[in-house]
Amino acid sequence: MQKKDDKRTKNDKLVKHKTIASIVTPLGEGGIGKVMVSGPNAFTIVNKIFTGKGIADLQNAVNQKLYYGYIHDKGQRLDEVILHIIKKEGSFTGEDIVEINCHGGIRVVMRIYECLQSSGAEGVPQDALLQQSFENNKMDFVQKEALQAVVHAHTKLGVKVLLDQHAGALSSALRQGLEIIEGIERAFLKESWYHGAIIHTDQYRGEEKSLIPNLAREGREALLNEKMLSSLENHIRCLLETASLGMALTTPQVLVILGKPNVGKSTIINAILGEERMLVHHEPGTTRDYVSELISVHGVPFEIMDTAGIRDTEDILESMGIEMALEQLQRADKVMAVFDNSRPFDQEDAEILSALSSWSKKKNADDLHQNVNTYKIIPVVNKCDLAARLDRKKIESAVTQPLYSLSARNRDRLEDLKERLVGELDTTYKPMRPIVFTRRQYCLLAKADVVVKQAKNYLNTGDKTCMISGLIDELKKIFTACLEGHGTINIRVETTR
């Protein structure tokens, strides 16, 4: 077993110090293409295919300087380029880097990429650069996750939040949690904690204060540990509360618009989008398929889905559209249920409420998911510019939420509806605010929350000190796993009898 581990370590070191090349811009989608070479032989490899003005050997290049020249292949000039030299002391991968900025044509970029491989670099996907950075301890796994997620961010708010996490906002908070855990461990294991004044630094105000009044020795331990466990519990809770926003930014919530035919679903979507994207017609049943659009509401992305109106019909195509609408409903994170102010409540409206009830019960059954994403129904009464004939009480009693009245055609009270969509999310941008943004992070911290509550429970019973010690070890493993990139770990969950 030891030999196998030694072999794996040796292979990891070989991977860590190889020279790699990767295309880091989308092929054919811009005027400029970029190929990045990173590794101990980056300068030597690029030297083989680069002829520069004012420099003969990149080994003599100045750090963070640009160099103009040409890439050639067997004497044939391929493209004029600008090189950006970054020496390993200041590079994000921890290795020497040469960024080759060339014209953005697919053929040009690919030819340069192929020449680099022929010259000794290993062609790799873009993620390999992040892995190299991770292996060289230039970033922890949370920072790596953030940088990977930035590429796919849909809004400016998402980019800002993820760049802050890449800069270490969440990582710092996790390390702070480890420090609290280590303090709790010392309190349990060292007798010196029982003597003299014990000082605790307030994590949020930076103030020093004594946690222990003039109590008997046997009371000191319980008070200290309870205060520190409560501090850790609060720290974990504050992080978990950010998960709804973080995960909404990285994975757009699915918003399904549901309602009977001709209630104005497509008009509402067009009003939110601010342009005519959906076909709007007075004839019921116009929408026979679902239509998906990506929107941003106060920086939060949503995948908004317009579905066929739900009703009994003999039209085969419309029936298929309704069946598809019910299928899409199962994907929903939020449902906007639309009702027509100008028509009486009828059987079709009742079927909408029945579908919502079934959806809500199924979603609420998943307790963990319920903690991450707040599943909500948003009841909307449209066409409020027309005479009211709808019995609102039947809807309010079924969904137990206030109705939102608007006129999508006149775009009246549309902003109130947008506020409601992100009502449970704190979208105010605060620089370097730690935010949980992946399910892996959330699941680990949710386990930590369970474990710290168990430790407090054992402490309050006054026994099972050995169990508390074991739970402290589990907490250290969880926070370390979050920083180092482990997905899940086995955690023993005991119950107090």
C-alpha positions, 0 to 999 in steps of 0.5 A: 500500500505504501509503494502504491502511495509513493508511486502516486505522489511521484506521478503527481510531482511529474504532472505538477512540473510539466509544461502545458499549452491551452487555448483560453479564448473561445474559438472563432468568437473574437478578433483576438485569440489567446494561447497560454503556455505554462511550465518550467520550459515555457520560454524555451518552447515558445523560443522555438516558434517565435521571432521577436523584435528587440529580443532574441531569447525569451529567457532574457525577457523582462517580467510583465512585459509585452513583446511584438513578433511573429510565430513561424512554422518551419520557416513559414510565418503564421501570424504576427503576435504580442507575447506577455511574459509572466515569470513564475514568482508572480504568475497565477499558476506558479510557473513561468507563463507566456501568453500568445495574443494572436488573431482570432481566426480558428485556423490561426489559433489552432496552427499556433496551438499545434506548433506549441505541441510539436515543440514540446508542450502538452496540449490541455483543456483550460481547466488544467491551468487551474489545476496547475495553480492548485497543485502549486498552492497558488490557490485553494480548491474554493478559489479554483471553483470560483475561477471556473464558475466565472467563465459561465457567469450570466450577470455582472453581479455573478462575476463580481461575487465570484471574483471576490471568492477567487480572491479569497473571501469564502476561503478566509471565512472557512479558515476563520472557522478552522481557527474557532474549532482549534480554539475549542479543541484547546479548551477541551484538551489543555488544562492551562485553559482552566487557569488565569484570565481567558480572553476571546477575540470577538470575530466580528468587532475585533474586541478582546473580552473575557468570556469567564466571570468569577465562577467555580472551576467546574463552571468555567469549562462549560461556559467557555465551550458553550460560548465558543461552540455558539460562535462557531454555530453562528459562523456556519449559519451566516455562511449557509444563509448566503447559499441561496444567493450564491447558487442562484448566481452560478445556476440560474433558477428555473421560473415557470409561468403557469396559467390557463390559455390567454391569461397573458403569460407571454405578455408578462414575459415580454414585459419582463424582457423589455421586448417582443420575444414571445408570440402574443395572440388573442386566440386561446392556445396559441402557445403549444410548446414551451419557450425558454429565455434567460433573464436578469433581475437585479443581477440574478439570472433566471431561466424563464419558461413560457408554457402552454395553457393548462386546460382540457382540450381535444386538440392533439398538439395543444394536449402535447403542449400541456403535457410538456408544461407539466413536465417543465413544472417539475424542474421549477425553482419558482412558479409564477401562477397567472390568473385573469382579472377579467374572467370568473374563476373556473375549472381551468383555474382550479386545475392550475391550483391543483398542479401547484399543490402537487408541485409544492408537496413534492418540492418540500419533501426534499428537506436539504434542497428546501434549505438551499433554494426557497421554493415559492409560488408567486400568484399574479392577477393580470389584466387589472386594467379591465373590470374585475370578475375574478374571485380572488379569495379562492386563489388566496386560500389555496396558495396562502400568499398575497396576490400581485396585481398588474397589467402586463400590457400597460407594464403597470406594477412590473417592478413590484413583480421583479422585486418579488422574484428576488425578495429572499436574496440579499442582492446588495453588492458588498465587496469581499463578502464570503458567499457559498456558491456550490452544492458541494460547499453547502452540503459540507457546511450543512453537515458541520451545522448538524455536528456543532449542534450535537456537540452543544447538546452533549455539552449541555447534558454534562457528559460524553466528553469523549463524544464532543472530542470526536465531533470536534475532529469531524468539524476539522475534517469538514472545514478542511474538506471544503478548502481542499476540494473533497466532495463528501466525507463520512460523518458519524451522527449520534443522537442523545438519549 
